[in-house]
Amino acid sequence: MDKRLLRLLVRSLEGTLKKRDRHRLDRALSESEELRRARDEIEAMRRDLAAGAARSFRPGFAGRVLAKIEADRIEDDPQTVHYKRFKAVFRGFALAAFLVLAFLITYNLAHSELVPRNELLYACDQTVGEFLNLPIF
Amino acid sequence: MDAIEQGLLDRARQGDRLAMEEIIVRYERPVAATVTGILGFSPEVDDIGQETFVRFFRAMDRFRGDSRIGTYIIRIAINLSRTELKRRKRFAAWPETDFPDGENAVPRPGRSPEDDGDARSLVRDGLQRLEPKFRTVLVLRLMSGYSTQETAKILRLPQGTVLSRLSRGQAKLREIIEELSCRQNSD
């Protein structure tokens, strides 16, 4: 089928054809069953598109939008922003303090005479042979 | 913008919840038609619909009133829908066209045996397979109910371009539907 005629057909449905094109299309429609079928199909397709359009979102849509706006407003509130910043900074300090403390404890325990390092780490100086010669075997 | 819209906007800017709700109710239908037309009846459309209005209300102080509120809101809806289409492209080979109706489902019009036949389902599937630039024009003109002139304003395109895309889009859609129909009949 002549693509130009098909385009004229589609434009005719928008009511934007010039007189000369309108006459040309009308003549072609009267002569071609294929073009008439195409016209019917396109008209049906346009009706199906219009009928298939969603008319709303889920029930309560407006309420959800307003709730979201309210939640964003609280999120953007200066007090909330400051609190979140404080939390983030505090978390950083807390982690650093924990690491320093863990290091100090480990260091002190390792250098302490009360608890030898080997005992702390369960290190054993015995060989496998000596271990197997123990009375329990 | 007419006096009623201007009044609603002024009140919404002052935080009047009723005015904001009125704006949402006024434009819910064209936004729903636009977003579901571009993306299909997928679970994300409700979130995208919500985000459309949220962004509008965030930006309304900067809105100069050189277009109608509806035009501005629909532009936001189209941009968000296009972003979602790009996101889907990155993660899937082909967008799903028919989603099961769950608790997030947007109500589909005409869901009865008499109304919703294979034809409408084919048209819906075919639309999702159409290139976004044609799909957007068809959705605005034929689903959301905007005139060619309004569609051109929303998309910031010359009217001639809109008409050209409408005509090429419908022709392509018809080919896609024929192909889908043949596949369906051969199955």
Interface residues (C-beta under 8 A of the other chain):
Chain A: K3 L6 R7 V10 R11 E14 T16 A38 E41 I42 A44 M45 R46 D48 L49 A50 A51 G52 A53 A54 R55 S56 F57 R58 F61 A62 R64 V65 L66 K68 I69 D72
Chain B: R17 M20 E21 I24 V25 E28 R29 A32 A33 V35 T36 G37 F41 V45 D46 G49 Q50 F53 V54 F57 R58 N104 A105 V106 P107 R108 P109 G110 D115 A119 R120 V123 R124 L127 L138 L142 M143 S144 G145 T148 L163 L166 S167 R168 Q170 A171 L173 R174 I177
